[in-house]
């Protein structure tokens, strides 16, 4: 090769170099344009992890407060219940607290998003910001409505406690709460409730009347066990035999424990009681053992039941024959024997008191 002569240029290399330059230029232009998730005129926003976002602090704080509040309210409700199964509720407290924590956390995240957007400290997509405002405003609105409704129901239930029989009738006819199970339960607890009123409540086509009455509001009155409104009707001193017969025949009466209260009631028609005297269900036997109209022959058979609670309930029945109580006082179960002995003592004191009372002139 001669000196000073130029080396031949390879055309293919020049073409490859130009192509690379065009690709790089195209990528630079693409970085300057809005991507699919950004609208024109809206600046690109850096992707951040959830924990790095400033609004996540709102979510953490509100979530912790919501979880603790739910746990505290749940424990308060459990401790305020006199039900024998109330302690089972402690198993559900962690799950309720977790659910409340998640809901409160979502609300806190929405509140934080709206707050920083309002201050102009952080840019957010319009759709996300709109959703954040909806969540941030709707949840306090719903909670506020429920709180107002709870206080209003408390006032309505409290007003029923001093009502006369006529006022109870008008309340069932005219009150705006007449379909509320807590309000109906309050009417059924009033000692002035007439048999006709109790019968009307029992026959209402309201499925909520079979639901247990548990609430964080003061709407249960003396019903600390949370009995359903129908069970309160069955236990009322003024309930009539026809109402008890109707309650014994409602669908699911045994599963809903309504039948339990019917079989214990002295006003229950004998035909209903005799329908279950041959039942082998120990729960029904325990209920029958408390009925004062139970035939002595049935009581003697129940006294031989292997279930201690069936035998124990006989000791609480005021008409259980003394001879049967004396036999139960020798029961192998110490608790049954003690209850039977105490029943005999109460009966002896009552008889002595009657004998000591001077006859009216």
PyMOL commands that set and color helices and strands:
alter all, ss='L'
color gray80, all
select helices_A, chain A and resi 11-32+50-52+56-79+86-119+126-160+165-174+181-189+195-202+207-210+229-235+241-248+258-264+270-275+282-288+296-303+308-316+322-328+334-356
alter helices_A, ss='H'
color red, helices_A
deselect
rebuild
show_as cartoon
